[in-house]
Amino acid sequence: MIDKIGLPILTMFGIGYFKYAPGTLASLVTCLIYYFLVITDNFVPNYNYIIIILIVILIYSIILIDKLAYKFKKKDPNEIVIDEFIGQWIAILSVSYIPTVGLLLSLMANQSVLVPYFFEFKLMLAFILFRIFDILKPFPINIIDKKMKNGLGVVLDDIVAGIYAAISVFVILKIISLWL
């Protein structure tokens, strides 16, 4: 029973089985889910609920990865992309929580072409930075990836990549606001 429920969750309903760049595709789908939720007029995201849901998915994913590890050839297989979903959400939440009113006002004062696409710009920045950190695996992500070969390790390297991306989004937006 756990196979029938767990495998679709770990592979994000089959995205993990794509031959080329399943992690990047999972991150992109995660961004698109967030984008369409936010632009829907009837949806006002309650970030407290999103964080609680994300924590539940995180805990359940760690358990599933440990229980279903025998189904995969490697300890951190490409097919498991729920970790990208979690890490990307961490980077995405930074887009919502980072106070950028000053930057937006500066962009408007300078009649920047970015103003109508400011939300999309921040979301794209979070996506690109998360993928860079997830692929390049700077310290300590590389250590986590090499040393921790269990469910927590599979997810933790993406959590740290998401945190790095969130911090980077903040720093880049701060630099842009100072520059304008």
C-alpha positions as CSV (number, residue, x, y, z in Angstrom):
1,M,0.0,0.0,0.0
2,I,2.8,2.4,0.9
3,D,4.3,1.8,-2.6
4,K,1.1,2.9,-4.3
5,I,0.9,6.1,-2.3
6,G,4.6,6.8,-1.6
7,L,6.1,6.4,-5.1
8,P,3.8,8.9,-6.8
9,I,4.6,11.4,-4.0
10,L,8.3,10.9,-4.1
11,T,8.4,11.2,-7.9
12,M,5.9,14.2,-7.9
13,F,3.4,12.0,-9.8
14,G,5.8,10.8,-12.4
15,I,7.9,14.0,-13.0
16,G,10.9,12.1,-11.5
17,Y,10.8,9.6,-14.3
18,F,11.6,12.1,-17.0
19,K,14.8,11.2,-18.7
20,Y,16.4,14.7,-18.8
21,A,16.6,17.1,-15.8
22,P,13.8,15.7,-13.6
23,G,14.9,17.9,-10.7
24,T,14.8,21.1,-12.7
25,L,11.4,20.1,-14.1
26,A,10.1,19.4,-10.6
27,S,11.4,22.8,-9.5
28,L,9.8,24.5,-12.5
29,V,6.4,22.8,-11.8
30,T,6.7,23.9,-8.1
31,C,7.2,27.5,-9.2
32,L,4.3,27.2,-11.7
33,I,2.0,25.8,-8.9
34,Y,2.9,28.8,-6.7
35,Y,2.5,31.3,-9.6
36,F,-1.0,30.0,-10.6
37,L,-2.1,29.9,-6.9
38,V,-1.0,33.5,-6.4
39,I,-2.4,35.0,-9.6
40,T,-5.7,33.4,-9.0
41,D,-8.0,36.2,-7.8
42,N,-9.8,33.9,-5.3
43,F,-6.6,32.6,-3.6
44,V,-5.0,34.6,-0.9
45,P,-2.1,32.5,0.3
46,N,-1.9,31.9,4.1
47,Y,1.8,31.3,4.5
48,N,1.4,29.8,8.0
49,Y,-0.7,27.0,6.4
50,I,1.7,26.6,3.6
51,I,4.6,26.2,6.0
52,I,2.7,23.6,8.1
53,I,1.8,21.7,4.9
54,L,5.5,21.9,3.8
55,I,6.6,20.5,7.2
56,V,4.2,17.6,6.9
57,I,5.4,16.8,3.4
58,L,9.0,17.1,4.6
59,I,8.5,14.6,7.4
60,Y,6.4,12.2,5.3
61,S,9.0,12.4,2.5
62,I,11.9,11.5,4.8
63,I,9.9,8.5,6.1
64,L,8.9,7.4,2.5
65,I,12.5,7.7,1.2
66,D,13.8,5.5,4.0
67,K,11.0,2.9,3.5
68,L,11.1,2.8,-0.3
69,A,14.9,3.1,-0.8
70,Y,14.9,-0.5,-2.0
71,K,12.8,0.4,-5.0
72,F,15.7,2.6,-6.5
73,K,19.2,1.7,-7.7
74,K,21.0,4.6,-5.9
75,K,20.7,6.2,-2.4
76,D,19.7,9.6,-3.9
77,P,18.1,8.6,-7.1
78,N,17.1,11.1,-9.8
79,E,13.5,9.8,-9.7
80,I,13.0,11.2,-6.2
81,V,12.1,14.8,-6.8
82,I,10.0,15.6,-3.8
83,D,13.2,17.1,-2.2
84,E,13.3,19.6,-5.1
85,F,9.7,20.5,-4.4
86,I,10.5,21.2,-0.7
87,G,13.7,23.1,-1.4
88,Q,12.1,25.2,-4.1
89,W,9.2,26.1,-1.8
90,I,11.8,27.4,0.7
91,A,13.3,29.6,-2.0
92,I,9.8,30.6,-3.2
93,L,8.6,31.6,0.3
94,S,11.5,34.1,0.4
95,V,9.9,35.8,-2.6
96,S,6.8,36.4,-0.5
97,Y,8.4,37.3,2.8
98,I,11.2,39.6,1.7
99,P,10.1,43.2,2.1
100,T,10.6,44.7,-1.3
101,V,8.3,47.7,-1.2
102,G,11.2,50.1,-1.3
103,L,12.7,48.4,-4.3
104,L,9.3,48.4,-6.1
105,L,8.9,52.1,-5.4
106,S,12.4,52.7,-6.8
107,L,11.6,50.7,-9.9
108,M,8.4,52.7,-10.4
109,A,10.2,56.0,-9.9
110,N,12.7,55.1,-12.6
111,Q,9.9,53.8,-14.8
112,S,11.6,50.4,-15.0
113,V,10.3,47.8,-17.4
114,L,10.4,45.4,-14.4
115,V,7.5,46.9,-12.5
116,P,4.7,45.0,-14.1
117,Y,6.7,41.8,-13.8
118,F,8.2,42.3,-10.4
119,F,6.6,39.2,-8.8
120,E,7.6,37.1,-11.8
121,F,11.1,38.5,-11.6
122,K,11.5,37.5,-7.9
123,L,10.0,34.0,-8.6
124,M,12.3,33.5,-11.6
125,L,15.3,34.6,-9.5
126,A,14.3,32.1,-6.7
127,F,14.0,29.3,-9.3
128,I,17.4,30.0,-11.0
129,L,19.3,30.5,-7.7
130,F,17.8,27.3,-6.2
131,R,18.8,25.3,-9.2
132,I,22.3,26.7,-9.2
133,F,22.8,25.8,-5.5
134,D,21.2,22.4,-5.9
135,I,23.3,21.5,-8.9
136,L,26.7,23.0,-7.9
137,K,26.3,21.9,-4.2
138,P,28.5,24.4,-2.4
139,F,29.6,23.8,1.2
140,P,27.9,22.4,3.3
141,I,25.5,21.0,0.7
142,N,28.3,18.9,-0.9
143,I,29.1,17.3,2.5
144,I,25.4,16.6,3.2
145,D,25.1,15.0,-0.2
146,K,28.1,12.8,0.2
147,K,27.8,11.8,3.8
148,M,24.1,11.4,4.6
149,K,22.7,8.6,2.5
150,N,19.3,8.3,4.1
151,G,15.9,10.1,3.7
152,L,17.0,13.1,5.8
153,G,20.2,13.5,3.7
154,V,18.3,13.3,0.4
155,V,16.0,16.1,1.6
156,L,18.5,18.2,3.7
157,D,20.8,19.1,0.8
158,D,17.8,20.6,-1.0
159,I,16.6,22.4,2.2
160,V,20.1,24.1,2.5
161,A,20.0,24.9,-1.2
162,G,16.6,26.5,-0.7
163,I,17.9,28.5,2.2
164,Y,21.0,29.6,0.2
165,A,18.7,30.7,-2.6
166,A,16.4,32.6,-0.3
167,I,19.4,34.5,1.2
168,S,20.7,35.2,-2.3
169,V,17.3,36.5,-3.5
170,F,17.3,38.9,-0.5
171,V,20.9,40.0,-1.1
172,I,20.4,40.6,-4.9
173,L,17.1,42.5,-4.3
174,K,18.9,44.6,-1.6
175,I,21.8,45.4,-4.0
176,I,19.3,46.3,-6.8
177,S,17.4,48.6,-4.4
178,L,20.7,50.4,-3.4
179,W,21.8,50.7,-7.0
180,L,18.6,52.4,-8.1
